[in-house]
Amino acid sequence: MSERTSSLRRRHILGALAAGAGTLGASWLPSGEVIARPFDFLRVGSLTTSPIDNPAPTGARLPRLGIVPGGGILMSWVEPIASEHRLVYSVRRHSRWSTPVQVARGAAWFVNWADFPSVVAIDEQFWLAHWLVRRAGGPAYGYDILLARSGDAGKRWSKPFAPYRDDSPVQHGFATIFPVGTGAGLVWLDGRDYGKSLAAQRTDVQPGHYALRYATVSRDGAVAIDSAIDDNVCSCCQTSAALTPKGPIVAYRGRTTDEIRDNRIVMPMGESWQSGPVLGPDGWRIAACPVNGPALAARGNTVAAAWFTGAGNRGRVLAALSFDGGNRFDRPIEIDGHDPVGRLAAAWLDDETVAISWIGAPDRNAMASLNVGRLHRDGRLAPPRRVARVTPERQSGFPQLACEAGQLVVAWTQAGTDPGIRTAIIAAR
């Protein structure tokens, strides 16, 4: 194994995902399946970045952005409070943040740079939140998902409850919540079958694998289904979901028996889920989780997917578009082909253009750029904008994007002497 191959593999196994300078790439992958246009850029105005204040205190981290039906951008985060942590949110409307509201607080939380809580406005009144709690006396990565619901737009919250009955002291995490009918659905990565012997398995599940599981939550808090969508997935890459007129679609990093870990699409079909396309496919073989999940964003039946791959021992950020609700994606477009860190987010700016954020490659000073680029629905790219300089290490977490009423908001965790959550508005000029 070459020094470069060994180094790249080691970085991904450790979750650091670091390498050389990040700009828009312009070369074809060895498979010839990636479109990259060195000069066919979108002829639009450049992006301007304006930092904005936010109500998260010093030391807060793990921001998550979403849209409130009826108007507003919702940001949740986690704050340390003495020996405890709490999940808090605020909504930005008319250029002002609302007074922060506490959703939950506790002393035994699992607080992790890559697997972190959310507050999701399912509709104008029904909201659902999730966070992670350690199993008492369990292993380091034995933790559970807890949910709370609100029927009054986040003012009051229910007692915590779990979306499953499984009591295995294993990982239950990387959850994504989304609307389903008049209620909510969620997917998560579940380790209940991990490490069990074949004799103890159901006949339809292979031993020793993590699964992507699904459950629904009604407005009154009733949990239903808790079924496996895919019984062999990457154990610690984020899941993502988007809503189309046909219903939700979900993206996640799969896994095969020979350790190909490409990103997959699934869609509900009645009470079950059907497999959609494999993004790429990249054919990335890696015998460990890269901690770098895909991002989805939908505008009607037009769906944008963005993801990281290390196939060919070179880090890349790729994106692809679907015009039929996720059943078929066009060939991938290379967004950054110069060993970026990754950690993707995506949000539609308007009917024609989607914004994609990612962390580029570390520079000689061991810092990296948080970039935002734009992809037009016809496949053209606009030059990216550097939003901030961040550490490529875990402290910077996973930056977030959300767009509402033409305003694109980006949120990220800033490490250093004044740690905390930073936010900015990005606009075209």
C-alpha positions as CSV (number, residue, x, y, z in Angstrom):
1,M,0.0,0.0,0.0
2,S,1.4,3.4,-1.0
3,E,2.1,6.1,1.6
4,R,-0.7,8.2,0.1
5,T,-3.2,5.4,0.1
6,S,-2.4,4.4,3.6
7,S,-2.6,8.1,4.8
8,L,-6.0,8.7,3.2
9,R,-7.4,5.5,4.5
10,R,-6.2,6.2,8.0
11,R,-7.7,9.7,7.9
12,H,-11.1,8.3,7.0
13,I,-11.0,5.5,9.6
14,L,-10.2,8.1,12.3
15,G,-13.0,10.4,11.1
16,A,-10.6,13.3,10.6
17,L,-10.9,13.3,6.8
18,A,-8.2,15.8,6.1
19,A,-6.1,16.5,3.0
20,G,-4.7,19.3,0.4
21,A,-6.5,22.7,-1.1
22,G,-10.2,22.9,-1.9
23,T,-11.7,24.6,-5.0
24,L,-14.1,23.5,-7.6
25,G,-12.7,20.5,-9.4
26,A,-12.6,19.9,-13.1
27,S,-11.5,16.4,-13.9
28,W,-13.3,13.2,-14.8
29,L,-13.3,10.2,-12.4
30,P,-11.5,7.1,-13.6
31,S,-14.9,5.5,-14.3
32,G,-15.9,8.4,-16.6
33,E,-19.2,8.7,-14.8
34,V,-18.7,12.2,-13.3
35,I,-19.4,15.4,-15.1
36,A,-16.9,18.2,-14.3
37,R,-16.9,21.4,-16.3
38,P,-13.7,23.6,-15.8
39,F,-15.1,26.6,-17.6
40,D,-18.8,26.1,-17.9
41,F,-19.7,28.1,-14.8
42,L,-23.0,29.6,-14.1
43,R,-23.0,33.3,-15.2
44,V,-24.5,34.8,-12.1
45,G,-23.5,37.4,-9.5
46,S,-21.0,36.4,-6.8
47,L,-22.1,35.6,-3.3
48,T,-21.7,38.0,-0.3
49,T,-21.5,36.8,3.3
50,S,-22.8,38.9,6.2
51,P,-22.2,37.6,9.7
52,I,-25.3,37.8,11.9
53,D,-25.7,37.5,15.7
54,N,-27.5,34.5,17.2
55,P,-28.8,33.8,20.7
56,A,-26.6,30.7,21.4
57,P,-24.2,31.4,24.3
58,T,-20.5,30.9,24.3
59,G,-19.7,27.2,24.5
60,A,-22.8,26.2,22.6
61,R,-22.3,23.7,19.8
62,L,-24.0,21.3,17.4
63,P,-26.3,23.7,15.5
64,R,-29.1,22.3,13.4
65,L,-31.2,24.4,10.9
66,G,-34.6,23.8,9.5
67,I,-37.6,25.7,8.1
68,V,-40.8,26.5,10.0
69,P,-44.0,26.1,7.9
70,G,-45.6,29.5,7.7
71,G,-42.3,31.3,7.9
72,G,-39.0,31.3,9.8
73,I,-35.7,29.5,10.1
74,L,-35.4,27.3,13.2
75,M,-32.0,26.7,14.8
76,S,-31.5,24.2,17.6
77,W,-28.3,23.7,19.5
78,V,-26.8,22.0,22.7
79,E,-25.6,24.0,25.7
80,P,-23.5,22.7,28.6
81,I,-25.1,23.5,32.0
82,A,-22.8,22.6,34.8
83,S,-22.7,18.7,34.6
84,E,-25.7,18.6,32.4
85,H,-26.6,19.5,28.8
86,R,-29.8,21.0,27.4
87,L,-31.4,21.2,23.9
88,V,-32.5,24.7,23.0
89,Y,-34.0,26.3,19.9
90,S,-34.8,29.8,18.5
91,V,-36.6,30.9,15.4
92,R,-35.5,33.7,13.1
93,R,-38.2,35.8,11.5
94,H,-38.0,39.3,10.1
95,S,-34.3,39.5,10.8
96,R,-34.8,38.8,14.5
97,W,-34.3,35.7,16.6
98,S,-37.0,34.7,19.1
99,T,-36.2,34.1,22.8
100,P,-34.6,30.7,23.2
101,V,-36.8,27.8,24.4
102,Q,-35.5,24.8,26.3
103,V,-36.8,21.5,24.9
104,A,-35.0,19.1,27.3
105,R,-32.2,18.9,29.8
106,G,-30.3,16.0,31.4
107,A,-27.1,14.7,33.0
108,A,-26.5,11.5,31.1
109,W,-26.6,12.8,27.5
110,F,-24.5,11.4,24.7
111,V,-23.1,14.5,23.1
112,N,-21.1,13.8,20.0
113,W,-19.7,15.9,17.2
114,A,-21.3,13.8,14.4
115,D,-24.5,12.5,16.0
116,F,-26.5,15.4,17.4
117,P,-30.0,16.5,18.3
118,S,-32.7,18.2,16.2
119,V,-35.9,20.1,16.6
120,V,-38.2,19.8,13.5
121,A,-41.3,21.7,12.8
122,I,-43.5,19.1,11.1
123,D,-46.2,21.7,10.5
124,E,-47.2,25.0,12.1
125,Q,-48.2,23.4,15.4
126,F,-46.8,19.9,15.6
127,W,-43.1,19.8,16.3
128,L,-40.9,16.8,17.2
129,A,-37.4,16.9,18.8
130,H,-34.8,14.3,19.4
131,W,-31.6,13.9,21.5
132,L,-29.4,11.1,22.7
133,V,-29.0,9.6,26.2
134,R,-26.4,7.1,27.4
135,R,-27.4,3.7,28.7
136,A,-26.6,3.4,32.5
137,G,-23.8,1.0,32.9
138,G,-23.6,0.4,29.2
139,P,-20.7,0.6,26.8
140,A,-19.3,4.0,25.5
141,Y,-21.4,3.8,22.4
142,G,-24.5,2.3,23.9
143,Y,-27.1,5.1,23.8
144,D,-30.7,5.7,23.0
145,I,-32.8,8.2,21.0
146,L,-35.4,10.1,23.0
147,L,-38.2,12.1,21.5
148,A,-40.4,14.9,22.7
149,R,-43.4,16.4,20.9
150,S,-45.1,19.8,21.0
151,G,-48.6,20.6,19.8
152,D,-48.3,24.3,20.2
153,A,-45.3,25.2,17.9
154,G,-42.6,24.5,20.4
155,K,-43.9,26.4,23.4
156,R,-44.5,23.3,25.6
157,W,-43.0,19.8,25.3
158,S,-44.1,16.3,26.2
159,K,-42.3,13.9,28.5
160,P,-39.5,12.0,26.7
161,F,-40.3,8.7,24.9
162,A,-38.4,6.4,22.6
163,P,-39.3,5.5,19.0
164,Y,-38.7,1.8,19.6
165,R,-39.0,-0.9,22.3
166,D,-35.5,-2.4,21.8
167,D,-33.5,-2.4,25.1
168,S,-30.2,-3.5,23.7
169,P,-27.2,-1.6,25.1
170,V,-26.0,-0.5,21.7
171,Q,-26.0,2.5,19.4
172,H,-29.3,4.0,18.4
173,G,-28.5,7.3,16.6
174,F,-28.0,9.4,13.5
175,A,-31.7,10.1,13.4
176,T,-33.5,12.2,10.8
177,I,-37.1,13.4,11.4
178,F,-39.5,14.4,8.6
179,P,-43.2,14.9,7.9
180,V,-45.3,11.8,6.9
181,G,-49.0,12.4,6.3
182,T,-50.4,14.3,9.3
183,G,-47.6,13.0,11.6
184,A,-43.9,12.4,11.5
185,G,-41.5,9.7,10.4
186,L,-37.9,9.2,11.5
187,V,-35.1,7.0,10.4
188,W,-32.0,6.1,12.4
189,L,-29.0,3.8,12.5
190,D,-29.6,0.9,14.9
191,G,-27.1,-1.6,16.3
192,R,-29.5,-4.1,17.9
193,D,-28.4,-6.9,15.5
194,Y,-24.7,-6.0,15.8
195,G,-22.6,-8.8,17.2
196,K,-25.4,-11.3,17.6
197,S,-24.8,-14.9,16.4
198,L,-26.5,-16.2,13.3
199,A,-28.6,-18.6,15.4
200,A,-30.1,-15.6,17.3
201,Q,-31.0,-13.7,14.1
202,R,-34.2,-13.5,12.3
203,T,-33.9,-15.3,9.0
204,D,-34.0,-12.1,7.0
205,V,-31.2,-10.3,8.8
206,Q,-27.5,-11.0,8.6
207,P,-25.5,-11.2,11.8
208,G,-23.3,-8.4,13.0
209,H,-24.7,-5.5,11.0
210,Y,-26.1,-2.1,11.7
211,A,-29.6,-1.4,10.2
212,L,-31.4,1.6,8.9
213,R,-34.7,1.6,10.8
214,Y,-38.0,3.5,10.4
215,A,-40.8,4.5,12.7
216,T,-43.7,6.9,12.7
217,V,-45.0,9.2,15.4
218,S,-48.5,10.5,15.4
219,R,-49.6,13.9,16.7
220,D,-50.7,12.4,20.0
221,G,-47.3,10.6,20.4
222,A,-48.2,7.1,19.3
223,V,-45.2,5.3,17.9
224,A,-45.8,2.7,15.1
225,I,-43.9,0.4,12.7
226,D,-40.2,0.3,13.9
227,S,-39.1,-1.8,11.0
228,A,-35.8,-2.3,9.2
229,I,-35.4,-0.5,5.8
230,D,-31.9,-1.8,5.1
231,D,-30.2,-4.5,7.3
232,N,-26.6,-3.6,6.4
233,V,-25.5,0.0,6.6
234,C,-22.5,2.1,7.5
235,S,-22.7,2.6,11.3
236,C,-21.9,6.2,11.8
237,C,-22.7,8.3,8.7
238,Q,-25.5,10.8,9.0
239,T,-28.9,10.1,7.4
240,S,-30.8,12.7,5.4
241,A,-34.3,13.2,4.1
242,A,-36.2,15.5,1.8
243,L,-39.9,15.9,1.1
244,T,-41.3,15.8,-2.5
245,P,-44.9,15.9,-3.7
246,K,-44.7,12.1,-3.8
247,G,-43.6,11.9,-0.2
248,P,-40.3,11.7,1.7
249,I,-37.1,10.2,0.3
250,V,-34.1,9.2,2.5
251,A,-30.4,9.1,1.8
252,Y,-27.8,7.1,3.8
253,R,-24.5,5.4,3.4
254,G,-24.9,1.7,2.7
255,R,-22.6,-1.2,3.1
256,T,-21.9,-4.4,1.3
257,T,-20.3,-7.6,2.4
258,D,-17.1,-6.6,0.6
259,E,-17.1,-3.2,2.3
260,I,-18.4,-1.0,-0.6
261,R,-19.9,2.0,1.2
262,D,-21.7,4.1,-1.3
263,N,-24.7,6.3,-0.6
264,R,-28.2,5.0,-1.3
265,I,-31.7,6.3,-1.8
266,V,-34.9,4.7,-0.5
267,M,-38.6,5.8,-0.8
268,P,-41.7,4.7,1.0
269,M,-44.1,2.4,-0.9
270,G,-47.3,2.0,1.1
271,E,-46.3,0.4,4.5
272,S,-42.8,-0.6,3.2
273,W,-39.8,1.1,1.5
274,Q,-38.4,0.5,-1.9
275,S,-34.8,0.8,-2.9
276,G,-33.9,3.7,-5.2
277,P,-30.7,4.5,-7.0
278,V,-27.2,4.2,-5.5
279,L,-25.6,7.7,-5.7
280,G,-22.7,7.6,-8.1
281,P,-22.2,4.7,-7.8
282,D,-18.6,5.4,-6.5
283,G,-17.5,1.9,-5.6
284,W,-15.7,3.2,-2.5
285,R,-14.3,0.3,-0.5
286,I,-13.4,1.2,3.0
287,A,-13.3,-1.1,6.0
288,A,-14.5,1.5,8.5
289,C,-17.1,4.3,8.7
290,P,-15.9,7.6,7.2
291,V,-18.4,9.7,9.3
292,N,-19.5,11.6,6.3
293,G,-23.2,11.2,5.3
294,P,-25.1,12.5,2.3
295,A,-27.2,15.6,2.1
296,L,-30.6,15.9,0.3
297,A,-32.7,18.9,-0.6
298,A,-35.9,18.9,-2.7
299,R,-37.8,21.6,-4.6
300,G,-41.0,20.0,-5.8
301,N,-39.9,16.8,-7.7
302,T,-36.4,18.2,-8.3
303,V,-34.1,16.6,-5.8
304,A,-30.4,17.5,-5.2
305,A,-28.1,15.0,-3.5
306,A,-24.6,15.9,-2.4
307,W,-22.1,13.5,-0.9
308,F,-18.4,12.8,-0.1
309,T,-16.4,9.9,-1.5
310,G,-12.9,8.7,-1.1
311,A,-13.0,6.3,-4.0
312,G,-9.7,6.1,-5.9
313,N,-7.9,7.3,-2.7
314,R,-8.8,10.9,-3.4
315,G,-11.4,12.8,-1.5
316,R,-14.2,14.4,-3.6
317,V,-17.5,16.2,-3.1
318,L,-20.0,15.2,-5.7
319,A,-23.6,16.2,-6.4
320,A,-26.4,14.9,-8.6
321,L,-29.9,16.0,-9.6
322,S,-33.1,14.1,-10.0
323,F,-36.1,15.5,-11.8
324,D,-38.6,12.7,-10.9
325,G,-38.7,12.8,-7.1
326,G,-35.6,10.7,-6.6
327,N,-36.3,7.7,-8.8
328,R,-33.4,8.5,-11.1
329,F,-30.4,10.8,-10.7
330,D,-28.3,12.3,-13.5
331,R,-24.6,11.6,-13.6
332,P,-22.7,13.1,-10.7
333,I,-21.0,16.5,-10.9
334,E,-17.7,17.1,-9.2
335,I,-18.0,20.0,-6.8
336,D,-14.6,19.8,-5.2
337,G,-12.0,17.3,-6.4
338,H,-9.1,18.3,-4.2
339,D,-9.4,16.1,-1.1
340,P,-11.9,18.2,0.9
341,V,-13.0,17.2,4.4
342,G,-16.7,17.0,3.3
343,R,-19.5,17.3,5.8
344,L,-22.2,18.3,3.4
345,A,-25.4,20.4,3.6
346,A,-27.8,21.5,0.8
347,A,-30.7,23.9,0.5
348,W,-32.6,25.2,-2.6
349,L,-32.2,29.0,-3.2
350,D,-35.1,29.1,-5.7
351,D,-36.6,26.9,-8.4
352,E,-33.4,26.9,-10.4
353,T,-30.4,26.8,-8.0
354,V,-29.4,24.7,-5.0
355,A,-26.7,25.8,-2.5
356,I,-24.2,23.2,-1.2
357,S,-21.9,23.7,1.7
358,W,-18.8,21.7,2.6
359,I,-15.5,21.9,4.4
360,G,-12.5,22.1,2.1
361,A,-9.1,20.6,2.5
362,P,-6.8,21.7,5.3
363,D,-4.1,24.3,4.4
364,R,-0.5,24.5,5.6
365,N,-1.8,26.1,8.8
366,A,-4.1,23.2,9.6
367,M,-7.2,25.2,8.9
368,A,-9.9,24.7,6.2
369,S,-12.5,26.8,4.4
370,L,-16.2,26.4,5.0
371,N,-17.4,26.8,1.4
372,V,-20.8,27.4,-0.2
373,G,-21.3,26.8,-3.9
374,R,-24.3,26.8,-6.2
375,L,-25.5,24.2,-8.7
376,H,-28.0,25.1,-11.4
377,R,-30.6,22.6,-12.4
378,D,-29.0,22.4,-15.9
379,G,-25.7,21.2,-14.3
380,R,-23.7,24.4,-14.4
381,L,-21.7,25.5,-11.3
382,A,-21.1,28.9,-9.8
383,P,-17.7,29.6,-8.2
384,P,-17.8,28.8,-4.5
385,R,-17.7,31.4,-1.7
386,R,-15.6,30.9,1.4
387,V,-17.8,31.6,4.4
388,A,-15.3,31.1,7.2
389,R,-12.0,29.5,8.2
390,V,-12.6,26.5,10.5
391,T,-10.7,23.7,12.0
392,P,-10.9,20.5,9.9
393,E,-11.0,18.5,13.1
394,R,-14.1,17.3,14.9
395,Q,-14.7,20.5,16.9
396,S,-16.2,22.2,13.9
397,G,-18.9,19.6,13.6
398,F,-21.3,19.6,10.6
399,P,-22.2,23.0,9.2
400,Q,-25.8,23.6,8.4
401,L,-27.8,25.4,5.6
402,A,-31.4,26.6,5.4
403,C,-33.1,29.0,3.0
404,E,-36.3,30.8,3.6
405,A,-37.9,33.8,1.8
406,G,-34.7,34.1,-0.3
407,Q,-32.4,34.3,2.6
408,L,-29.7,31.6,2.9
409,V,-28.5,31.1,6.5
410,V,-25.4,29.1,7.4
411,A,-24.5,27.9,10.9
412,W,-21.4,26.2,12.2
413,T,-19.4,25.6,15.3
414,Q,-16.3,27.8,15.8
415,A,-13.5,26.3,17.9
416,G,-10.7,28.3,19.5
417,T,-10.5,30.8,22.3
418,D,-14.1,32.0,21.9
419,P,-15.9,28.8,21.0
420,G,-19.5,28.8,20.0
421,I,-22.0,28.9,17.2
422,R,-21.6,31.3,14.3
423,T,-24.2,32.3,11.8
424,A,-24.2,34.2,8.5
425,I,-26.5,35.2,5.7
426,I,-25.4,34.6,2.2
427,A,-26.8,36.5,-0.7
428,A,-26.2,36.8,-4.4
429,R,-25.3,40.3,-5.9
